[in-house]
Amino acid sequence: MAGQARYLDPAVVARLGTIDLKVRAIVEGFLTGLHRSPFKGFSVEFAEFRQYLPGDDLATLDWKIFARSDRHVVKKFEEETNLECHILLDVSRSMGYGSHAVTKLEYGSYLAGALAYLMNRQRDAVGLLTFDDRIRELLPTSARAGHLRALLVTLERLKLGERTDVAKPLGDLVQAISKRGLVVLISDLLDDPERVIEGLKHFRYRGTDVIVFHVLDPHELSFPFEQAARFRDLETQDEVVAVPGAVRQAYRDRINALVEQYRTVLGQNGIDYCLLETSQPLETGLLSYLQTRRRAF
């Protein structure tokens, strides 16, 4: 598992070069780790038996058939298909914050790319929508050859936008989706939670599965600052001078309440919620995706 952690550490991923190289390292390290987890064979269903050939994985041998007939046969599987997934990535200015090796936007782009790479391996159709207070980039869902490359190029060229308005692009997309599938939202969710939740509920009304990745920087959760400082809102540019010790507990209470509101209300509406800190290995997000996808079939 040491190799898996090395590949999935966001700080290591950030040094790998192109996003294509990054997402390949993330997914390949992750899939290697899956062989020692309950998710082995996560995206496949049984297809047929065939005669054992030298070099086949012994784990695929069907020992019950061998006991009955003295024949060595292996189970063949085929990947589940026909899932249409829309990845929504927040590129608003607040996503540019980062106290460690990566910003929230970089972390979100790695996660989006890794999810797309994983879906492409499964022959699922995947699309990408980036947004701030409006849709910035839109790649329709596709499973065609070359589509993954176009999606990764889009992620490679991301630029920070302006203010957040999660509900508006959600409303635009829900009208455009014509078939059931999966919507993945990657955002810091620093917006009006009631409007965000209401926007996500519309997907559920239409039978679409939804998973929300709430990406926050560790400092946004712990507020570890010690000295009096000037804090600036990255989106409005408003500034306030504060003594951290005097406001730390109130700040933590508010951010924890926000997280709990999202976790509780989204869960009550059948929407999967996953809080991710940008210092966490990216496997956390990929495992949450797999858990959601397994329930969709």
ChimeraX attribute file (.defattr): number of C-alpha atoms within 10 A of each C-alpha:
attribute: neighborCount
match mode: 1-to-1
recipient: residues
	/A:1	11
	/A:2	7
	/A:3	11
	/A:4	20
	/A:5	18
	/A:6	16
	/A:7	24
	/A:8	23
	/A:9	17
	/A:10	25
	/A:11	18
	/A:12	14
	/A:13	24
	/A:14	16
	/A:15	10
	/A:16	14
	/A:17	9
	/A:18	13
	/A:19	22
	/A:20	20
	/A:21	11
	/A:22	22
	/A:23	26
	/A:24	16
	/A:25	19
	/A:26	29
	/A:27	24
	/A:28	17
	/A:29	19
	/A:30	24
	/A:31	18
	/A:32	14
	/A:33	18
	/A:34	17
	/A:35	11
	/A:36	10
	/A:37	11
	/A:38	8
	/A:39	15
	/A:40	13
	/A:41	12
	/A:42	15
	/A:43	18
	/A:44	15
	/A:45	12
	/A:46	11
	/A:47	10
	/A:48	10
	/A:49	15
	/A:50	11
	/A:51	11
	/A:52	17
	/A:53	10
	/A:54	6
	/A:55	6
	/A:56	11
	/A:57	10
	/A:58	12
	/A:59	9
	/A:60	14
	/A:61	20
	/A:62	16
	/A:63	16
	/A:64	12
	/A:65	13
	/A:66	13
	/A:67	10
	/A:68	8
	/A:69	9
	/A:70	10
	/A:71	15
	/A:72	17
	/A:73	19
	/A:74	22
	/A:75	15
	/A:76	14
	/A:77	15
	/A:78	12
	/A:79	15
	/A:80	15
	/A:81	15
	/A:82	12
	/A:83	19
	/A:84	21
	/A:85	25
	/A:86	24
	/A:87	23
	/A:88	26
	/A:89	28
	/A:90	31
	/A:91	30
	/A:92	26
	/A:93	19
	/A:94	25
	/A:95	29
	/A:96	17
	/A:97	17
	/A:98	19
	/A:99	13
	/A:100	14
	/A:101	15
	/A:102	20
	/A:103	21
	/A:104	28
	/A:105	29
	/A:106	23
	/A:107	29
	/A:108	30
	/A:109	23
	/A:110	24
	/A:111	25
	/A:112	25
	/A:113	29
	/A:114	27
	/A:115	23
	/A:116	27
	/A:117	24
	/A:118	22
	/A:119	20
	/A:120	18
	/A:121	13
	/A:122	18
	/A:123	19
	/A:124	21
	/A:125	22
	/A:126	27
	/A:127	20
	/A:128	23
	/A:129	22
	/A:130	24
	/A:131	25
	/A:132	23
	/A:133	17
	/A:134	19
	/A:135	20
	/A:136	16
	/A:137	15
	/A:138	16
	/A:139	16
	/A:140	14
	/A:141	17
	/A:142	19
	/A:143	20
	/A:144	12
	/A:145	10
	/A:146	9
	/A:147	19
	/A:148	22
	/A:149	14
	/A:150	12
	/A:151	22
	/A:152	22
	/A:153	15
	/A:154	20
	/A:155	23
	/A:156	16
	/A:157	8
	/A:158	15
	/A:159	15
	/A:160	15
	/A:161	20
	/A:162	18
	/A:163	19
	/A:164	24
	/A:165	21
	/A:166	30
	/A:167	20
	/A:168	17
	/A:169	20
	/A:170	23
	/A:171	16
	/A:172	13
	/A:173	16
	/A:174	17
	/A:175	10
	/A:176	8
	/A:177	15
	/A:178	8
	/A:179	11
	/A:180	16
	/A:181	20
	/A:182	23
	/A:183	25
	/A:184	20
	/A:185	25
	/A:186	26
	/A:187	27
	/A:188	25
	/A:189	23
	/A:190	19
	/A:191	14
	/A:192	13
	/A:193	17
	/A:194	13
	/A:195	14
	/A:196	20
	/A:197	18
	/A:198	14
	/A:199	20
	/A:200	26
	/A:201	19
	/A:202	15
	/A:203	23
	/A:204	18
	/A:205	10
	/A:206	14
	/A:207	13
	/A:208	21
	/A:209	22
	/A:210	24
	/A:211	23
	/A:212	24
	/A:213	23
	/A:214	22
	/A:215	23
	/A:216	25
	/A:217	23
	/A:218	17
	/A:219	15
	/A:220	15
	/A:221	16
	/A:222	14
	/A:223	17
	/A:224	12
	/A:225	12
	/A:226	11
	/A:227	10
	/A:228	12
	/A:229	12
	/A:230	10
	/A:231	12
	/A:232	12
	/A:233	11
	/A:234	16
	/A:235	15
	/A:236	11
	/A:237	9
	/A:238	9
	/A:239	11
	/A:240	10
	/A:241	10
	/A:242	14
	/A:243	13
	/A:244	16
	/A:245	14
	/A:246	11
	/A:247	11
	/A:248	17
	/A:249	13
	/A:250	11
	/A:251	16
	/A:252	15
	/A:253	11
	/A:254	13
	/A:255	17
	/A:256	13
	/A:257	12
	/A:258	15
	/A:259	17
	/A:260	12
	/A:261	15
	/A:262	22
	/A:263	18
	/A:264	12
	/A:265	15
	/A:266	21
	/A:267	12
	/A:268	10
	/A:269	13
	/A:270	13
	/A:271	23
	/A:272	19
	/A:273	20
	/A:274	19
	/A:275	16
	/A:276	23
	/A:277	21
	/A:278	26
	/A:279	19
	/A:280	17
	/A:281	21
	/A:282	25
	/A:283	22
	/A:284	16
	/A:285	22
	/A:286	19
	/A:287	14
	/A:288	16
	/A:289	20
	/A:290	16
	/A:291	13
	/A:292	16
	/A:293	18
	/A:294	12
	/A:295	8
	/A:296	12
	/A:297	9
